[in-house]
């Protein structure tokens, strides 16, 4: 989670001088090359048969949506608020598991899911004068990541962590190309932005591989609560590095989301 927060910080910094689409292209290219080298060194194929299975195609589509909109969110809105909204991902995953995988979710957990989503609304404040439509970007990114996590649960076990990483970063590359066409910005050499881009690639690969290993080898109910630590790192970087302020609605909404998520996990164990 710390690695993902550092990755977000570097991407936001790079986007100050490089168009967003091109930031995603360089990030996707760098990360995929690292994972590809890792996979090839282990004698793994980058194009196993499993990549054309339905679950992988769905996973790739959600990866594109999640990466595109969350990258736009951390660049165009405060890093702290985007990170706070992202914490609703585990809550949406539980709801999706009940709706699409038939997992049993009682009325207490459904209530906690609704309360957690209300926490997102507290952060967004859709009826307030301070509301900006750009905040919805973080919500779309969160939904994309939730869909990706659900599809990962159904993904073929033959897909290794490095190969999943290659395809994950290729989706970032595709999203970057698509947004660059829509953005229409002239090509810019990164220049001094090479440093934050390299940092984003290094920490992104570290975080992606660590999370994949944790979710595949550890008990999900034990691993998932640690995902909320990303909020501390993301908010910390937002305040210290980018001079963001903590609004009362963001603090309250974050507390509601985290409390709901932890309650859902506790009920799930029971």
TAFEN-V68713 format. One record per backbone hydrogen bond with DSSP energy under -0.5 kcal/mol. CO is the residue of the C=O (numbers start at 1). NH is the residue of the N-H. E is the energy in kcal/mol with one decimal. If there is no record, write none. Layout:
CO,NH,E + CO,NH,E
//
This chain:
1,5,-1.9 + 2,6,-2.3 + 3,7,-2.4 + 4,8,-2.4 + 5,9,-2.1 + 6,10,-2.4 + 7,11,-2.4 + 8,12,-2.4 + 9,13,-1.9 + 10,14,-2.7 + 11,15,-2.0 + 13,16,-1.3 + 14,17,-1.6 + 14,18,-1.5 + 19,23,-2.1 + 20,24,-2.1 + 21,25,-1.9 + 22,26,-2.5 + 23,27,-2.4 + 24,28,-3.0 + 25,29,-2.6 + 26,30,-2.6 + 27,31,-2.5 + 28,32,-2.1 + 29,33,-2.0 + 30,34,-1.8 + 31,35,-2.3 + 32,36,-2.7 + 33,37,-2.3 + 34,38,-1.9 + 35,39,-2.7 + 36,40,-2.8 + 37,41,-2.1 + 38,42,-1.0 + 39,42,-0.6 + 39,44,-2.6 + 40,43,-1.9 + 48,51,-1.7 + 49,52,-1.6 + 50,53,-1.6 + 53,57,-2.0 + 54,58,-2.6 + 55,59,-2.4 + 56,60,-2.6 + 57,61,-1.9 + 58,62,-2.4 + 59,63,-2.3 + 60,64,-2.1 + 61,65,-2.0 + 62,66,-3.1 + 63,67,-2.7 + 64,68,-2.4 + 65,69,-2.2 + 66,70,-2.1 + 67,71,-2.0 + 68,72,-2.1 + 69,73,-1.9 + 70,74,-2.5 + 71,75,-1.5 + 72,76,-2.7 + 73,77,-2.1 + 78,82,-2.1 + 79,83,-2.3 + 80,84,-2.0 + 81,85,-2.2 + 82,86,-1.8 + 83,87,-0.8 + 84,87,-0.9 + 85,88,-1.8 + 86,89,-2.2 + 88,92,-2.1 + 89,93,-2.4 + 90,94,-1.9 + 91,95,-1.9 + 92,96,-2.7 + 93,97,-2.6 + 94,98,-1.7 + 95,99,-2.1 + 96,100,-3.1 + 96,101,-0.6 + 97,101,-1.3 + 97,103,-1.9 + 106,110,-2.2 + 107,111,-2.3 + 108,112,-2.1 + 109,113,-2.3 + 110,114,-2.2 + 111,115,-2.4 + 112,116,-2.6 + 113,117,-2.2 + 114,118,-1.7 + 115,119,-1.5 + 116,120,-1.1 + 117,121,-1.6 + 118,122,-2.1 + 119,123,-1.7 + 120,124,-2.4 + 121,125,-3.2 + 125,128,-1.7 + 128,131,-1.3 + 132,135,-1.9 + 133,136,-1.5 + 134,137,-1.6 + 135,138,-0.8 + 135,139,-0.9 + 136,140,-2.5 + 137,141,-2.4 + 138,142,-2.5 + 139,143,-2.4 + 140,144,-2.1 + 141,145,-2.3 + 142,146,-2.2 + 143,147,-2.3 + 144,148,-2.2 + 145,149,-2.5 + 146,150,-2.2 + 147,151,-2.4 + 148,152,-2.2 + 149,153,-1.3 + 150,154,-0.8 + 151,155,-0.6 + 152,155,-0.7 + 156,159,-1.5 + 158,160,-0.7 + 160,164,-2.5 + 161,165,-2.2 + 162,166,-2.3 + 163,167,-2.2 + 164,168,-2.3 + 165,169,-2.5 + 166,170,-1.9 + 167,171,-1.6 + 168,172,-1.1 + 169,173,-1.9 + 170,174,-2.4 + 171,175,-2.6 + 172,176,-2.5 + 173,177,-2.3 + 174,178,-2.5 + 175,179,-2.5 + 176,180,-2.3 + 177,181,-1.9 + 178,182,-1.8 + 179,183,-3.2 + 180,184,-2.6 + 190,193,-2.4 + 191,194,-1.8 + 192,195,-1.0 + 192,196,-0.5 + 193,197,-2.2 + 194,198,-2.8 + 195,199,-2.4 + 196,200,-2.5 + 197,201,-2.2 + 198,202,-2.5 + 199,203,-2.7 + 200,204,-2.3 + 201,205,-2.4 + 202,206,-2.0 + 203,207,-2.8 + 204,208,-2.7 + 205,209,-2.5 + 206,210,-2.1 + 207,211,-2.6 + 208,212,-2.2 + 209,213,-2.2 + 210,214,-2.5 + 211,215,-2.7 + 212,216,-1.6 + 213,217,-2.1 + 214,218,-2.3 + 219,222,-1.0 + 219,223,-2.3 + 220,224,-2.8 + 223,226,-1.5 + 224,227,-2.3 + 225,228,-1.4 + 226,229,-1.5 + 227,230,-1.5 + 228,231,-1.3 + 228,232,-0.6 + 229,233,-1.6 + 230,234,-3.1 + 231,235,-2.6 + 232,236,-2.1 + 233,237,-2.6 + 234,238,-2.2 + 235,239,-2.4 + 236,240,-2.7 + 237,241,-2.3 + 237,242,-1.2 + 238,244,-2.4 + 239,243,-0.6 + 245,247,-0.8 + 247,250,-0.5 + 247,251,-2.0 + 248,252,-2.7 + 249,253,-2.6 + 250,254,-2.4 + 251,255,-2.1 + 252,256,-2.2 + 253,257,-2.3 + 254,258,-2.6 + 255,259,-2.4 + 256,260,-2.4 + 257,261,-2.6 + 258,262,-2.6 + 259,263,-2.0 + 260,264,-2.5 + 261,265,-2.0 + 262,266,-2.3 + 263,267,-2.7 + 264,268,-2.1 + 265,269,-1.8 + 266,270,-1.5
//
